[in-house]
Amino acid sequence: MMEERFYYCNSCGNLAIMAIEGGAHEMKTSGRDMYDRLNAQGLISEYLIRYYDLLHTQSREWLIESTIEALHNWEEASRRDCE
């Protein structure tokens, strides 16, 4: 099976930064904490970068809310998998 590789561009990075910093502000936490949590769940590569083409067409507010919701859902699923 071939490993899937994601192409990365400056725009993808900008979108990820906006989601991380905006999410951190909304959740009243640091950008570093938000990055660590998103990265631990694989959301940066598996959500923000993978679905860049869809996500960059949405509003900043929608992107932030969607990222926070995905983070909560993925963390909860991770906790359930560990039980």
N, C-alpha and C positions, 0 to 999 in steps of 0.2 A: 504494500500500500504506500502510495506517495504521500509524503508529508506536505500539508498545505502551508504555503507561505503567504504572509500578508505583505502587500506593498505598503510602504510608509511614505508619507509626504508631509510637508510642512503644514498643510491645511489640516491633516489628520491630527497632528500634534497640537495645533491650535484648538481644535475641537475638544480634544482630551483635556487640555489645560483649562478650558472654559468650564467643562463639566466638573472637573476636580475642584477647582477654586470656587465655582458657584455652589456646588454641592456642600463644600466645607462651610461656606458662609451660611447657607440655609440651615445646616445641621449644627451650627455654632461649634465647630471643631476646627482644627488646623488643616491646612492643605496637605501637610505631610501625613496626618492621620487618615484623611480621606484617600489619598494616594495609596497608602499602605493597605487599607481595607479593600479598595477596588482591585489592586494588584493581587492581593491574596486570593481573591475570588476569580481572577482571570478576566475581570470585566473590561480592563483597558484594551487588551488585544481581542478578546472574544465578543465584545459588544461595541465599544466606542470606535475602534479601528476597523473591525470587520464590517460594521454597518454604517460606516462613514457616509456612503452615498445617500442613504436614507436620512440619517440623523442630521446632516448639515443643512437639510432643507426645512427643518423645524425651527421653532422659535427658541431663543436662549432659555426662557422659562420652562418650556416643554422639555428641553434637553436635560435640564437640571432635575426636574421632577421625575422624569423617566429614569435617569441614572440613579437617583436615590431609591426609587421604588425597586429597580433591578437589584441594587446592592442589598436591600433588606430581604428581598425574595431569595437571592442566591445564598446569603448568609444563613437564612432559616433552613433552606434545603441542605446546606452543608452540615448544620447542627443535627438535622434529622438523620442524615447519612451516617453520622458518627455514633448514633445511639444504638 
